[in-house]
């Protein structure tokens, strides 16, 4: 399906939310089920940090006690207390690590699951606009960043903050003048931290967006490797990738430069304060305002304060990256699914639609159907009227770009009509549940998509109630018996995109998937275009038996495919300009005759 240029634009960028906290708080709905593990993680981390902060007080007691009085025996009790605090710290750190593994990975898994489910609900128009690399980077890099923040950054922001408060209280308790001096000296960090948050958030977001662009470049190069090699464009693709990689390198260096300046201040300021504290402490001891043990405890506690302050830079950087990652994830999650189940199911008088999925053929009607792609300037379909009776096959014939493929995409609601309506069994398809509609309607696309799974799994796609006989019948109809010659038969895993198979083999598997289970309506978008003449004839012969009991809409470019249909609809400029049998249209519609005249099969088909 051709996508307008406006639809192929890069993923839309929304203004950054200035509040990192607001973005991160939106993750609490996934954290709530794991609040016990998160609470244990925070409490154990705070307990370990505080236990570590109490050890300097024990050291001060040793200096003022056994060391000052020359009483070695008195050190045993204090040494045992220090050992107890050390063991407590180690146990609490172990508990934190254990709880972290459970909480952080669980939150990441839950967000990834819900995000994937949401992306599956979003309409095709969303995927037309968003490069796959941007989505991939959100599912991988951004979610990993959030996991690191939940499991480490978030915990230690709280634990380090608690440590700073406890240590400052202890410092003021030991010598209040010096303690207040330390508190005042640390105040400038608050202003600088806020400025750092804003700047680093911007730098981190830019680097993350470029990472998504780079992922898109890699994915397209890998999927298109045959074209790149066949045309000898390796150097061209390498130059484009190198250009994107350099942009990412520049963005990362800008981010690191911002972080480097912040780290320099965080490292330097505490050292200046330490020099002042050491001088003030010595002065206080010499004037009897504090003991030597108090000075040792004060300096040791202050040094214990340095790491929480210095690590603040890294933790705030991690928080900004996590906030930016959260904003990028919510750009996807906040996108509303425009094609959804009806609020009120089909009511009385619409029972025909309710049973559409179980009938062997159901009428399909287009009433004044109009369609325009999002942000498009003109209608691709401009008032299509067509009725396909139950069990009837209608072929759509038209020039490239006339709107045939777009019309077929509207039946299973890959897109929704811009005007008019499509009726399945007399019921507007928008009044049917999506699972009900897509059980009743199956589609085989001209460009078949296969997945990295077994042949059997590619055919059934998890559908329940499909037996081996159904699979064998679908394979027979599509003339796909080659699957039995694969190394493991139906259990053979097909490589990514099914590229280990030929184009005709992929197309036959896609056709077998469409006819599996005999759906009420089949939409076939030129499903035989990649087949040779002999295979096509065999497929058509088997397909006639299926089409005899199923309503079908077939996009046809070959006269041989047209011959499968009961009637033919000629599409021109987004409208159906003629409907009739193949023979009638050849006689009365010159445009139809001209379209088929382009094929050397015309004489045989007529």
N, C-alpha and C positions, 0 to 999 in steps of 0.2 A: 504494500500500500504506500502510495506516495504521500509524504508529509510535507506540507507547505514550509517554505523557508522560515517563516515566523515561528513554526513549531519546533524547529531544530536548534533554536538558540540555546545557549548555556543555561544551566539551572538558575532560576531567579534568585537574586541576593536580597535579603531583607535587611533593613537597618538593624544594627547590633543593639541588643538590649543593654543599656548602660549599667544595669544592676546585675552583677555576677550572682549575688545571693538569690535574687528572684529566679534566675534561670536554674540554679542548682536546686532550689526548693521544689521546683516542679517535678523533680525526680522522686519525691517522697512517697508517691503512690506505689512505686516499685520497692521502695525501702521498707514500707510499713509492714509487709508480711514477714520481714526478716529483722524486725526491730529488736527481738530478744538477742540475737547474735550481735547486732550492731551495738546494743547497750553494753553487752559483756565486753565487746572489743574496746569501747571507749573507757569504761570503768577500769578495766585491767591496764590499759595504757596509762591512764591518769595515775592509778595506784603505783605502777612501776616507776613513773617519773618522780612522783612525790617521795617514794621510798628512797630513791637515789638521792633526792635533795636533802634528806634527813641525815645522811651519812656525814656531811661536813660538821653538823652539830656534835656528833659523837667524837669526831676528831678534835674539835675544840675542847670537849670535856677531858679528853686524854691529855691535851697540852696543859690545861689548867689544873688537872688532877694528878695522876700518877707521874707525869713527867716533871711538873713543878715541885712535887713533894718527894721525888725520887722513890716512888713506890711501885716497882715492876709488877707486884702481885695484883695491884688495883686495875691493871690493864685488861685482865681476863674477862671481867664482866662487860666492859665496854667493847672489847674485841668480839665477844659473843653477840652483843647487840648489833654491831656493824655487820657481822656475818649473817645474822638473821635478816637484816634489811636487804643484804645482797641476795640471799636465797629467795626472799619474797619478790624482789625485783625480777629475778630470772623466771620464777614460776608465773608471774603475771605477764611477762613478755611472751612466754610460751602460750598462755591462754589467749592473749591478743592475736598471735599469729594463727592459732587454730580457728578462732572465731572469724578472723579476717578472711581466711580461705573460704569459709562457708558463706559469709555475708556478701562480700564483694563479687565473687563469681556468680552467686545466685541472682543478685541485682542485675549484673550484666546479662545473664542468660534470659531473665524475664523481659528486660528492655528489648533485647535482640528479637525474642520471640514475638512480642507485641508489635514491634516495628515491621518485622517481616510480614506478619498477618495484615497490618495496615497497608503496606505497599501492595500486597496482593488484592486488597479491596479497591485501591485507587484505579480510576479509569485509564484506558490506554492513552488518552490525551495527556495525562500527567507524565507517562513514560516517554511520550513523544518529545516533551520539553526537557526532561532531565537526562543529562548524560549518565550512562551506567556507572562510569568511574566515580562520579560524585556520590551516587548511592552506595557504591562499594566502600568508599572511604568512610562513610558514616557508619556502615555496618561493622567495620573492622577497626580502623585507627581511632575514630571518635569514641566508640564504645570501650575500647581498651583504655583510653585516657580516663574515662569516667570510672572504670573499674579501679584503676590505680588511685584515683582521688578518694573513692569510697573506702577502699581498703587501707589506704596509707595517709594521703594528704588530709582528708577530713578528720581522721582520728587524731593525727598529731597536731593539727591546728588547735583542736580542743585540748589535747594533753599538754602541748607546749604553752598554750595560754594559761592553763591551770598551774603549770610549773612556774611561769613568770609571776603570777599572782602570789603563790605560796612563797616563793623565794623572796619577793619584795617585802612581803609581810615579815618574814624571818629576818631580813636585813634591817628593816625598821625596828624590829624588836631588839636586835642586838645593839644597834647604835642608830638612833632615830635621825640624827643630823645627816650622817653619811647615807642612810637608807633613802631619805627624802631627796638628797642630791642625786642619787642614782635614778630615782623615779623621774625627776625633772629632766635629767640629761637624756632620758629615753623618749621624751615627748616628741621631739622633732621627727622621730620615725613614723609617727602616725600620719603626719602631713605627707611625707615622702612616699609612704606606702600607698596612699590613695592615688597619688599621681602615677605611681608605677602601675597600679591596677588598670587604670584607663588606657595607658599607653601599651602595656603588654597585651591587654585584651585585643586591641586592634591588630597588633603585630601577629599574635597567635592565630587570629581568625584568617588573616591573609595567607599565612603559611598553610593552614588546613584546607582552604579553598584551592590553592595551587596544587596541593597533594591530590585532591580529587581530580583536577584536570590531568595530572600526570598519570593517575590510575586509568583514566579514560584512554589516554594515548597508548599505554601498555596493552590494555585489553583489545583495542582496535587493531593494534599491530599483530598481536598473537592470533586473533580470529581471522585476520586478513593476510596471514603469512604466505599463502599460496599466490595471491595476487601480487604481493610485494616481490616475491622471488621471480614470478613469471615475467613481470615487467622490469625487473632489474632496478627496483626503486629502494633498495636497502639504504643507500647513502642518503636519499631524500628523507626517508622516515627517521633515520638516525639523527639527521640535522634537526628535525622537528622535535624529537624527544630530547636532544641535548639542549635545545632552546628552553623547553619547559623545565628541564632539570636545573638549568642555570637560574631561572626565575625562582625556583624553589630554594636553591642555595642562597640566593640574595635575600629572600624573605626570612630564611632561618638565621642568617647572619645578623639581620636587623633585629630579630627577636633576641638573639644571644647578646647583642650589644646592649640592648635595653636591660637585660638581666644582669649583664656584667657590671654595669654602672651601679645597679642596685646592690649587688653583692659586695662591691668595693666599699660602699658606704656602710653596709651592715657589718663588714669585717673590720673596718677602720674605726668606727665610732666606739664600739665596746673597748677597743684597746686604749683609746684616749681616756675613756672613763675609768679603766683599770688603773692607769697611771695616776689619775687624780685620787682614786680610792686608796691606793697603796700609800700615797703621800699623806692623805688625810688620816688614814688608819694609824700610821706610825706616829703622827702628831698626837692623835687621841691617846694612844698607849703611853707616850712619853709624858702626858699630862694627867694620866690616871683616869681618863674618861672611859677606857675599855681595857680588858686584859689581853695578854698575848694570845690566849686561847680564843677569845672573842675575835681578835684580828684574823687569826688563822681560819676560823669558821667563816668570817665575813668574806675574806678573799676567796676561799674555796667555794662558798655559795655564789659569789659573784661570777666566778669562772663557770659555775654550773648554769648560770643565767645566760652566758654568752651563746652557748649552742642553740637554745630555743630561739634566741633573737636572730642569730646568723641563719638558722634553718628557715626562718620566716620567709626569706627571699625565695627559696626553692619551693616552699609550700604554697606561697601566694602565686608563684608562677604556675604551679600545678593546678591551683584552684582556677586561675584565669583560663588555662587551657581546657579544663573540665567544663567551665562555664561556656566557653566558646563552642566546645563539642556538644554540650547540651542544647545550645541555641540551634546548631546545625541539625541536630536530631529532631528537635521540635519543629523545624521548618518542614520536615516531612510529616511528622505526626499531626501537625496543625492543619495540614491540607485535608480538606473535607472530601470524602468520597461522593461524587456527584451522581454516580449510578448505583443506586441502592435498592433494597427491597421496598415494596410499597408499604406505607404506614397502615393502610386498611387493605386487607386481602380482597381479591375479587369476590364480590358478593353474589346474592341470588340473581339468577338470570345469566350468569357467566360461567356456568358449569362446564361448558365446552373447553374453555381455556384451562380450567382446573385439571381436566383429564388429558391435556395435550400431550404430556410426557408418556402416557401409556398407550395412545392410539397408534395404529399402523398408518400414519399419514394424517395430517391436519391441515386445513386450509390456511393459506398465508396471504394476507391482503396488505397492500401499500395504499394509503389514502392521502393524496396531496403531500407526500413526504418531501420535506426540505431539509437540507443540512449544510452547515457552514462550520469549518474548523475554527476552534478558538483563535481569536485574533485575526481571522481571515477577513478579506475584504469583499469576497463574493461567495455566493452559494455554489457549492459543488453539485448539489442536487436541487433542482428548482421546480418541485411539484411533480413527484412521481406517483402515478396511479397504476396499479397492477394487482390482479387477483390470480392466485394459484390455487386451484381446487385440490381437495384431498386426493392424494395419490398421483397428482399430475407433476410432470417435470417441465420446467420452463428454462430456456437458455437465454442468457443475457449476451448480446453481441454489440460491440461498439468499438470505436477507436480508442487508442491509449489516452487516458485522462478524461474519458467521457463520464466517469463516475460509477462504473460497474463494481469495482472492488469496494468502494465506499458504501454502496447500497447493501452488499452482502455483510459488511461489518455491523450494520445497524440491526440485523435480525437477532443476533444473540446479545445485543446491547453492549458491544465493545465501545460503541459511541451511542449517544442518544440523539434522536431526531431534533432538529431545530424548529421544525414545524410539521404539522400533520401527525399521522400515527401509523403504526404497524400493528396489524391484528393477527394473532395466532389462535385459530379456532374461534374467531369472533371476539377475542379479548385482547385489549391493548397490551403489548408485551411489557409495558411499564407497570401494569397491574398484576403481573406474575412475579413470584419470588424468583430471584436470580438462579438459585439451584434448580428450581422447577423448569425455568425457561431453558437453561443450558443442558438439562437432561433431555429435554424434548428436541433441542436443536444442536446438531454437531456440525463442525466446519472443517474442511480440508483446504489449507492455504496453498497457493502456488509455490511459495517459498517455504518448504516444510521445516518445522522446528522439532528436533529430537533432543533428548536429554541424556546425560551421562548415567544411564541405568540400563538394565537388561532389555532385550527386545520385548519380552512379555510385559514388563513394567511400562515401557514406552507405549504399548498398545492399550493397556487398561488404565494407566494413570490413576491407579488406586480405586477404580470403580468397583463397587460391590456387586455381587450377583452375576459376575461374568465368569463362565466356565471355560474349560479347555475346548469344548465343542464350538463355542461362540468365537473364540480366538482363531481356531482352525478355519471356520467359515469365513471370517473377515480376511484372513491371509489368502484364502482361495479366491475370493472376489477381487482382491487387489493384485492377484498374480504375484504374491510376495513369497513364493515357496523357497526362494533362495535362503530364507532365514534358517531353514532346517539344515543347510549345508555349512552354517557358521560353526566355529569350533565347539561351542556348547549349546547349539541350537537356540531355542527361545530364551535360554538363560545366559546367552552371550551378552556381555556388557558392550554397549555402543560408546565409542569415544565422544568427547565433547562436540556438541552440535552434530553428531553423527557423521563427522567428516571422514571416517574410515569407510563409509559406504559411498556409492556413486549417487549422482543427483537423482537418477531414475529410481534407485533402490529406496532412497529417503522419501521420495514422493509416493511410492507404493505403500510404504509403512504408514505414512500420514493418511493415505486413503483408507487403509485397513482400520486405522484408529477411528476414522469418521464413520465407517459403516458398522463398526462393532456394536452389537446389541440392537441393530435396526432402529435408529431413532425416528421420531415422528416427522422431523424435517431435516433434510441434509442441505447444507450450503457448500457448494464445491467451487472454489476459485481456480479455474483452469487446472484441475488436478492431474492432467495427463501430459502437460507441456514438456516434461523431461523424458518421456518414454519414446522408444523407437517404434516404428510402424507396426511391427509384428506384436510386440508386447502390448501396445495400445489397443490393437484389435482384440486381443485376448481379454484384456481388462474390461473393455467396453461390452463384450459379450456377457461376461459375468456380472457386470454392473447393471445391465438391463434388468436382470432378475430382481435386484434390490430396489431399483427405481420403480418397478411395477407396483410396489406396495408402500412406497414412501413418497411424501411430498418433497420435491427437490427444486432448488434454485442453482443453476449451473452457469458460471462465467465461462464462455467458450470463445476460443480464437481459431480453432480448427473446424472445418466442416464436418469431420468425422465425429467430433464431440457434439456438434449441433444436432446431429442425427439421433442422439440419445433422447432428445427432448420431444415432448408432445407439441409444444408451441415455442415460438422464439419471440423475444422482445428486443427491439433495436433501441439502444441508448445513444443519445446524441446531445451534447451540451447539458448534461445533467437532467435530461427528460427522456421519457420513453416516447418515441415518435411513431412507432409501429409495432403491432403485435399480430402474430398469425403463425401458420405452419411454415415450415421451411420452403415448401413448394410455392405457397401463396406469396411469401415475401420475395422470393427470387423473381417472381413474375411482375409484382406490383411496386416494389420498393427499390429504386436504383441504388440508393446508398447501401442497402444490405447486399446487393449483388456486387457492388464495388469492394466492400469489405471482404467478402469471400473470394473474390477474383484474385486477391493477393496470394492465395494458396494454390499450389499446383494440384490440390486434391479436389478442386471444384467439380471437375468432370465426373470423377468417381462418386462424389457425394450426391450429386444430383441425378 
